[in-house]
Structures are given as structure tokens and as C-alpha cells.
């Protein structure tokens, strides 16, 4: 039986985690003495001190993707999702595993912790910096994030992400070629490939999203399927879907475009515009996808979900698009997610019938215009929050006259992502130093700001050269 005190503890702990996120986000925007900051700090102190009076010590610990208070996992409501998600990412970024409150807190204690937390975001040894700055505080202490065997292995995360990505491309190519040659396949075999991808999205979301920005012209079909799978999983995990559902979504996304294998290569790879008859043929690929999937070895729930998405992924939120349907029933939830990811990757890819891709920021802007008509408006808000105002791969000109590629989006400050510098102020190529656009000087002024976005094709910049 669940103890009433445990329920009350979980409720208070949930509010403390949410409030800590609010405090940190507010402090990154305003001066520490601004009333907006001091009021949220005061509110958090009341919560923590009231719990300390009962529990004596409060240990807030991050384990995997969940917070625990005194070893009890905190279960949070959907309304807290963005704040919890933000805090998980910021803790991981700083290698911060635990914050232990062991005495009555004062506002200055929290201000010291906040200053250390923000400063550590620009340090190469973030946890060491936080630990050093809060060392003299009697009321709280910090502990380093505990890493499991996989995380602490010798393989650098970026290499693991690259291996996972290209394994998925290779798997997709193999399956499609098998289906083309009439061999039997079982889509459940995709599970291991997708599970690895899900694990890495939970741990290294921005790195894997960065892989989708690297477009491969020769093998567009296979890369596109994997990119759509990655973007769909990343979006769905922000919506709170569990690991099993994320894996299913990833598998379904891999097969969303399988009907295109029926289209002759001379049409699919045609360098000029399609004729009306060719367009009619291309618009049949959702139906062909359904047919191909239903012919697979086993007709199970996953196959049926894949067939539904294959049929619906070009049906718009307002039921325009194709194939045409007589009865306007609700479009499947997975179809709405995959349709969004499909549009974004297609618009930002260089394909034979669209040799010059759209820049990520322009594609996002166009998609926002389609929100509520072609695209689900709520999912679109989560998608923008995920990829940022300036998505990974966007070429930007800074006010310092430096040129850079957006390397990692910033969930809190959409206009201030992390940027990899590729051209210095003298116009010379650089070694790809990554800078954080939220970094300020001693006067509180931002060191760098984006002036405008640029077209990487005009400058013949190969994204793979930098993002890999």
C-alpha cells in the first residue's frame, strides 16, 4: 500500500524540481537581483526548507533520465514536461549528478549555486567549477553524475553516434533491396537497430539530430528514412512517450516511404521537373507502401501501424494532400509526427528533383506557416522547441564578422545556439572551435550574436566536413 507521506513527498519534490528549473531559466535571462529572480528563489526556498524540516536532508539526484529525491523517483505531469526536460539536459551537460540540501537555505546560498551553475556552462570542466564555487556553503553540496559502463567506455560519444547512424542507413538499404528482390523480411529485426538509436537520442539528442543535417545525395532514399526516424523519435520523446513506443515509432518511420521502391529510377532520379503523369505515379507510392508492408512475413500490430503511416504520411492535418480519402476520420498520431519529420528532412535535402536544398531556418519558417493546415499545430510547437530557431546545420554570420555553423540548439534561448566557427573575422578558415552564444563579458553583454543566416551552397561549404 502506498504511504500517504510518500505521496506528499513526491508532490513536494515534483514542485521543487519544477521550481529549480524555473529559477535557473529565469536567472539566465535576468540579473540576479531582479525581482523576477528573487521572487522565484524565495518560493523555492520555502519549499525546500519545509521539506528539510521533515526529512532533515534532501538529495536531488539524476539517474538516467529521471530525478529522484531521497531515492524516490519523481513522477511528473505533462504540464511539467518542458521544465523537467530542460533540467535533465542541463544537469547532464554539467556532469552534475546530485544536489544535496542539508541545512536551512538562505537566498544567498541559492544565488551562489545559480551563479556557479550558469558559469559552468562555458567551462571545459563544468562539474569541477560548480563544486569549487559551492565548496564553502554549509547548506548544500554537489556530486558528480554517475555514469554507467556504456557511458564511461573509451568510445567517444560522437563516434558512437556516427556508427549508430550509418548502421541504420546500411540496415535500411539492405531491407529495401531485399523487398525489391522479392525476399521475405521481418520488420521486427529493425528493433535492435532502432533501440540503439533510441538510447542515443535519450543521451545524445543533439549529436544524432546533427547527423540528420548531413545530407547524402547519392543515397537519399536510405538517409531520408533514417533521418525521419531520428527526428520522429526525438520529437516523441519530448512528448513523453516511453521507450517501447519510441522504438515502435522509429521502426514505423524507417518504412514510411517504402512504396517509392515501385517508382522507376529514371522518374525518381529525373533531374528536371516532373510531368503531370509522373506526379500521378509518384502520388501512388503511399498505396504501394501499404501493399508492400502487408506482403511481409508476419501481419502483426507493428506491420499494421507501418501500413497506416505509409498510407497517411502525405495526408495533411486538414485532410488535403494525398491519397484522397472520402471519409475524413482523424489522422493517426504516429502519422502526424512522421509527416512533420518527413517534410522537414525533404525540404532541407538536396535531391535530384530539387538540387538546391532549403536552409534549415527557411524550411522551419515555411513549416510554421503550414501549422494548423498541413501540420499539427501542437506537434509543430514541440518540433520548433526541439530544433531551435536556428536548427543544426544553419550557416550564420555573427556580429564579430565570423562565420559559423549551428552545432547545437539551445532550448531556453532559441536565438543563442552553440556555433562552430569556420571562418574567422579576417576571412580565414578556422579549426572549428565551438562557442556558446549565451556567453557574456564582465559587463553582462553577449560576446557574439547572430546577424543573419547564409546559404552554405553559395560558399560551397560541406556540412559533413564539420559536423562529422
C-alpha positions in Angstrom: 0.0 0.0 0.0 1.3 3.5 -0.9 2.0 5.6 2.2 0.3 9.0 2.4 3.6 10.6 3.4 5.3 9.2 0.3 2.6 10.7 -1.9 3.1 14.1 -0.2 6.9 13.8 -0.5 6.6 13.1 -4.2 4.2 16.0 -4.8 6.6 18.4 -3.0 9.7 17.0 -4.7 8.0 17.4 -8.1 7.3 21.1 -7.3 10.9 21.6 -6.1 12.4 20.2 -9.3 10.0 22.3 -11.4 10.8 25.4 -9.4 14.5 24.8 -9.7 14.1 24.7 -13.5 12.1 28.0 -13.3 14.8 29.6 -11.1 17.6 28.6 -13.5 15.8 29.6 -16.6 14.8 33.0 -15.1 18.3 33.6 -13.8 19.8 33.1 -17.3 17.5 35.9 -18.6 17.6 38.5 -15.8 20.1 40.0 -13.4 20.4 38.0 -10.0 18.8 40.9 -8.1 15.9 41.4 -10.5 12.6 40.9 -8.7 11.7 38.2 -11.3 14.7 36.1 -10.0 14.4 36.9 -6.3 10.7 36.0 -6.2 11.2 32.6 -7.7 14.2 32.0 -5.5 12.1 32.8 -2.4 9.4 30.5 -3.5 11.8 27.6 -3.9 13.5 28.2 -0.6 10.1 28.0 1.2 9.5 24.6 -0.5 13.0 23.2 0.3 13.1 24.4 3.9 9.7 23.0 4.7 10.8 19.6 3.4 14.2 19.8 5.2 12.2 20.3 8.5 10.7 16.9 7.9 13.4 14.9 6.0 16.5 16.7 7.5 18.5 16.1 4.3 17.2 16.3 0.7 19.2 14.6 -2.0 18.1 15.5 -5.5 19.7 13.0 -7.9 19.6 12.5 -11.6 19.7 8.8 -12.6 19.4 8.2 -16.3 16.6 10.5 -17.5 14.7 10.7 -14.2 15.1 12.7 -11.0 15.0 11.1 -7.6 14.5 12.7 -4.2 15.9 10.7 -1.3 16.0 7.7 -3.7 12.3 8.0 -4.6 11.7 8.5 -8.3 9.7 11.7 -9.1 6.8 11.1 -11.5 5.8 14.4 -13.2 2.7 15.6 -15.0 2.7 16.6 -18.7 2.5 20.3 -17.6 6.0 20.0 -16.1 7.5 18.2 -19.1 9.5 21.0 -20.7 10.9 22.2 -17.3 11.9 18.6 -16.4 13.4 18.0 -19.8 15.4 21.3 -19.6 16.8 20.4 -16.2 17.8 16.8 -17.2 19.8 18.2 -20.2 21.4 21.0 -18.2 22.5 18.6 -15.4 24.0 16.2 -18.0 25.7 19.0 -19.8 27.5 19.9 -16.5 28.1 16.3 -15.4 26.0 17.2 -12.3 24.5 14.1 -10.7 23.2 15.3 -7.3 22.4 18.5 -5.3 22.2 17.8 -1.6 20.4 20.2 0.6 21.5 19.6 4.2 20.6 22.7 6.2 18.2 25.6 6.1 18.7 27.6 2.9 19.2 31.3 2.5 18.7 33.4 -0.7 22.5 33.9 -0.9 23.1 30.2 -0.9 20.8 29.7 -3.9 22.3 32.7 -5.7 25.8 31.2 -5.3 24.7 27.9 -6.7 22.9 29.6 -9.6 26.0 31.7 -10.5 28.2 28.6 -10.4 25.6 26.6 -12.5 25.4 29.3 -15.2 29.2 29.9 -15.3 29.9 26.1 -15.6 28.0 26.0 -18.9 31.0 27.7 -20.5 33.7 25.6 -18.8 35.6 22.6 -20.2 35.3 21.1 -16.6 31.8 22.1 -15.7 31.3 20.0 -12.6 34.7 20.9 -11.1 33.8 24.6 -11.4 30.4 24.1 -9.7 32.0 22.0 -6.9 34.7 24.6 -6.3 32.2 27.6 -6.1 29.8 25.9 -3.7 32.5 24.3 -1.6 32.2 26.8 1.3 28.4 26.5 1.5 27.2 24.6 4.6 23.6 24.3 3.3 24.3 22.4 0.1 26.8 20.3 -1.8 27.0 18.6 -5.2 28.1 15.2 -6.5 29.3 14.2 -10.0 27.0 12.4 -12.4 27.3 8.6 -12.0 27.9 7.1 -15.4 27.1 3.5 -16.4 29.6 1.2 -18.1 28.4 2.0 -21.6 28.7 5.8 -21.0 32.1 5.6 -19.3 33.6 3.4 -22.1 36.6 4.5 -24.2 34.5 5.2 -27.3 33.9 8.9 -27.7 30.1 9.8 -28.0 30.3 11.3 -31.4 31.9 8.1 -32.8 29.2 6.0 -31.3 26.5 8.3 -32.8 28.2 8.1 -36.3 28.4 4.3 -36.0 24.7 4.0 -35.0 23.6 6.4 -37.8 25.4 4.6 -40.6 24.4 1.2 -39.2 20.8 2.3 -39.5 21.4 3.6 -43.1 23.0 0.2 -44.0 20.2 -1.7 -42.5 17.5 0.3 -44.3 19.3 -0.2 -47.6 19.6 -3.9 -47.1 15.9 -4.3 -46.2 14.6 -2.2 -49.1 16.9 -4.2 -51.5 15.5 -7.5 -50.1 11.9 -6.4 -50.6 12.7 -5.2 -54.1 14.2 -8.7 -55.0 11.1 -10.4 -53.5 12.8 -11.8 -50.4 10.9 -12.2 -47.2 11.8 -9.8 -44.4 10.6 -9.3 -40.8 10.4 -5.6 -39.8 10.8 -6.6 -36.2 14.5 -7.3 -37.0 14.8 -3.5 -37.1 14.2 -3.4 -33.4 17.9 -3.8 -32.3 19.0 -1.0 -34.7 16.2 1.4 -33.6 16.7 0.6 -29.9 20.3 1.7 -30.1 19.1 4.9 -31.8 16.5 5.5 -29.1 19.2 5.0 -26.4 21.4 7.6 -28.0 18.6 10.1 -28.6 17.9 9.9 -24.9 21.6 10.5 -24.1 22.9 12.5 -27.1 19.9 14.0 -28.8 21.7 17.0 -30.4 24.5 14.8 -31.8 22.1 12.5 -33.5 19.9 15.4 -34.8 23.2 16.8 -36.1 23.7 13.7 -38.2 20.4 14.4 -40.0 21.8 17.7 -41.2 24.4 15.9 -43.2 22.7 15.0 -46.5 24.0 12.3 -48.8 22.9 13.0 -52.4 23.6 9.5 -53.9 21.7 7.5 -51.3 19.0 10.0 -50.5 16.2 7.3 -50.0 18.1 5.5 -47.2 19.4 8.5 -45.4 16.0 10.2 -45.6 14.3 7.2 -44.0 16.8 7.2 -41.1 16.6 11.0 -40.7 12.8 10.9 -40.5 13.2 8.1 -37.9 15.6 10.1 -35.8 13.6 13.3 -36.0 10.4 11.5 -35.1 11.9 9.7 -32.1 13.5 12.9 -30.8 10.1 14.7 -31.1 8.1 11.9 -29.5 10.5 11.6 -26.5 9.8 15.3 -25.8 6.1 14.5 -25.8 6.8 11.9 -23.1 6.4 8.6 -25.0 8.0 5.6 -23.3 11.0 3.7 -24.7 8.8 0.9 -26.2 6.6 3.4 -28.1 9.7 5.3 -29.2 11.2 2.1 -30.6 7.9 1.3 -32.5 7.7 4.8 -33.9 11.3 4.6 -35.1 10.7 1.3 -36.9 7.5 2.6 -38.5 9.3 5.8 -39.6 12.1 3.7 -41.3 9.4 2.1 -43.6 7.2 5.2 -44.2 8.5 5.7 -47.8 8.9 2.1 -48.8 6.3 2.5 -51.6 8.8 4.6 -53.5 10.8 1.5 -54.5 8.0 0.8 -57.0 8.7 4.1 -58.8 11.2 3.6 -61.8 14.6 5.1 -61.1 14.5 7.2 -64.3 11.5 9.0 -62.9 12.6 9.2 -59.3 16.1 10.5 -60.4 14.8 12.8 -63.1 16.9 16.0 -63.0 14.1 18.2 -64.4 10.6 18.9 -63.2 8.0 16.0 -63.2 5.3 15.9 -65.8 1.7 15.6 -64.7 1.7 11.9 -65.5 4.9 11.4 -63.5 3.3 13.2 -60.5 0.3 10.9 -60.7 2.7 8.0 -60.5 4.6 9.4 -57.5 1.4 10.1 -55.6 0.7 6.4 -55.7 3.6 5.5 -53.5 1.7 5.6 -50.2 -0.7 2.9 -51.5 2.2 0.9 -52.9 3.8 1.1 -49.5 0.7 -0.4 -47.8 0.8 -3.2 -50.3 4.5 -3.9 -49.8 4.1 -3.9 -46.0 1.1 -6.2 -45.9 3.0 -8.7 -48.0 5.7 -9.1 -45.3 6.2 -12.3 -43.5 4.0 -11.6 -40.4 0.9 -9.5 -40.2 1.2 -8.1 -36.7 0.4 -4.9 -34.9 3.7 -3.2 -35.9 3.1 -4.1 -39.6 -0.4 -2.6 -39.4 0.9 0.6 -37.8 3.6 0.8 -40.5 0.9 0.4 -43.2 -1.3 3.1 -41.7 1.7 5.6 -41.6 2.7 4.7 -45.2 -0.8 5.5 -46.3 -1.2 8.7 -44.3 2.2 10.4 -44.3 1.3 12.7 -47.2 -2.2 13.4 -45.9 -2.2 16.8 -44.3 -3.6 17.8 -40.9 -6.6 19.4 -42.7 -7.1 16.3 -44.9 -5.7 17.9 -48.0 -2.7 16.1 -49.7 -2.8 12.6 -51.0 -4.1 9.8 -51.3 -7.6 11.3 -51.4 -10.0 9.9 -48.8 -13.8 10.0 -48.9 -14.2 9.9 -45.1 -12.3 12.5 -43.1 -11.5 10.5 -40.0 -8.7 11.5 -37.6 -5.2 11.1 -38.9 -3.1 8.7 -36.8 -0.9 10.2 -34.1 2.3 8.5 -35.4 1.4 9.7 -39.0 1.2 13.3 -37.8 4.7 13.0 -36.1 6.3 11.3 -39.1 4.6 13.7 -41.7 6.2 16.6 -39.9 9.7 15.0 -39.8 9.3 13.9 -43.4 8.6 17.4 -44.6 11.5 19.0 -42.7 14.1 16.5 -44.0 12.8 16.6 -47.5 12.9 20.4 -47.7 16.4 20.5 -46.3 17.8 17.8 -48.5 19.5 18.0 -51.9 17.6 15.6 -54.1 17.8 15.1 -57.9 14.5 16.9 -58.5 15.5 19.7 -56.1 19.2 20.1 -56.4 19.4 23.1 -54.1 18.1 22.3 -50.6 16.3 24.9 -48.5 18.2 26.2 -45.5 17.0 24.7 -42.2 15.8 28.0 -40.8 13.8 28.8 -44.0 12.3 25.3 -44.0 11.2 25.8 -40.4 9.7 29.1 -41.2 7.7 27.6 -44.1 6.5 24.8 -41.8 5.4 27.2 -39.2 3.2 28.9 -41.8 1.7 25.5 -42.6 0.9 24.8 -38.9 -2.8 24.3 -38.4 -3.4 23.4 -42.1 -0.8 20.9 -43.3 0.8 20.2 -40.0 -0.4 19.5 -36.4 0.0 22.9 -34.6 0.8 21.4 -31.2 3.4 19.0 -32.6 4.9 21.9 -34.6 5.4 23.9 -31.4 7.3 21.0 -29.8 9.3 20.5 -33.1 10.4 24.2 -33.1 11.4 23.9 -29.5 13.5 20.8 -30.4 15.4 22.0 -33.4 15.6 25.7 -32.3 15.0 28.9 -34.3 18.4 28.2 -36.0 18.5 24.4 -36.5 21.7 22.4 -36.5 23.5 22.9 -39.9 22.3 26.5 -40.4 25.2 28.8 -41.6 25.2 32.1 -39.7 27.1 35.4 -39.8 27.9 36.8 -36.4 28.3 40.4 -35.3 32.0 39.7 -34.9 32.2 39.1 -38.7 32.9 35.4 -38.0 31.0 32.7 -40.0 29.8 29.6 -38.2 27.6 26.5 -38.4 24.9 26.0 -35.8 26.2 23.0 -33.9 23.7 22.5 -31.1 20.4 24.3 -30.4 19.5 26.0 -27.1 16.1 25.0 -25.8 15.9 28.1 -23.5 17.4 30.7 -25.8 16.4 29.7 -29.3 18.3 32.6 -30.9 21.5 31.7 -29.0 22.6 28.2 -30.0 26.1 26.8 -29.8 28.0 27.6 -33.1 31.1 26.0 -34.7 33.3 28.8 -36.1 34.5 28.0 -39.6 35.7 31.4 -40.9 37.4 34.0 -38.6 37.0 37.8 -38.8 39.9 38.0 -41.2 38.1 35.6 -43.6 40.4 32.7 -42.9 39.2 29.1 -42.3 39.5 28.1 -38.6 39.8 24.7 -36.8 36.1 24.6 -35.9 36.1 26.0 -32.4 32.6 25.7 -30.8 31.3 28.8 -29.0 28.2 29.3 -26.9 26.2 32.4 -27.9 24.8 32.8 -24.4 28.3 33.7 -23.1 28.7 37.2 -21.8 31.6 39.5 -20.8 32.1 41.2 -17.4 29.7 44.0 -18.4 26.9 41.5 -19.0 27.0 41.9 -22.8 26.8 39.0 -25.1 30.2 38.2 -26.7 28.6 37.1 -30.0 25.2 37.5 -31.7 23.8 36.1 -34.9 23.3 38.9 -37.5 21.8 36.8 -40.4 21.7 33.3 -41.9 23.7 32.5 -45.1 23.4 30.0 -47.9 26.1 27.2 -47.4 25.7 26.2 -51.1 26.8 29.7 -52.2 30.0 29.3 -50.2 30.5 25.6 -51.2 30.5 24.6 -47.5 30.3 20.8 -47.0 28.4 20.2 -43.7 29.8 16.7 -43.4 33.3 18.1 -43.2 32.5 19.9 -40.0 29.6 18.1 -38.3 31.2 14.7 -38.6 
